């Protein structure tokens, strides 16, 4: 088991319910492996505009930091789930 951190940016064009559901979805992916800490940083201005196919141009995003303990193969599954979600603008997974 390794310690990981995931920082991801969600689209701010979605409502609070959808955002909360997406955060819970990612939290529930890692919850069976141990304790999960989710720190919502809130809406912040992006350093540069990010263009996405589905939702257009983003100037701000909703930042979330998630810390967890998991086996080495789980970050690949989290990455897969984040890539197929249209509401995740950017993400970064780091082993701590």
PyMOL commands that set and color helices and strands:
alter all, ss='L'
color gray80, all
select helices_A, chain A and resi 16-31+74-84
alter helices_A, ss='H'
color red, helices_A
select strands_A, chain A and resi 2-11+36-52+56-70+88-95
alter strands_A, ss='S'
color yellow, strands_A
deselect
rebuild
show_as cartoon
